[in-house]
């Protein structure tokens, strides 16, 4: 019975750490200001790994298979800088490389914050459960604390390795609302020759 209780206590601590980290992963989002507007970055777990760029204003987006974790790293364009839009209207194109660099830095800073928040939330949940199950045949508290810390660190290492987009970001899948798909397809085919367009899910 003591062995069963010890195993159950450890399992509860592990589940608490993973649950706390997953909750933080699914709920934490942050906005970043770019020279051409503002973006919001978030993560949607339990999806096919992808980098998802979405523009709510036109309800169009592009999805890249560049994430190894089963989650979508989502970048939503929240606002467009009025002066930047005016310059485009006047025929002056933005510095794409500079904007790409700004976006990359913004996403990188979000990912650093996310890993820290996931670690803290997972660790806190694990420690609370460790305190709740201590005694009654459970392992010593320091071993439960060590389990919580080890699982939290391992989870964050996996997150840091698997969530950031890797490799060449190319060959996107475009998506839009149902009625807009034929228009989107014709526009993209005219611009790029051929492309894959999917309905948003």
PyMOL commands that set and color helices and strands:
alter all, ss='L'
color gray80, all
select helices_A, chain A and resi 2-27+82-89+96-133+141-162+178-192
alter helices_A, ss='H'
color red, helices_A
select strands_A, chain A and resi 30-34+37-45+50-55+60-64+71-80+173-176+196-199
alter strands_A, ss='S'
color yellow, strands_A
deselect
rebuild
show_as cartoon
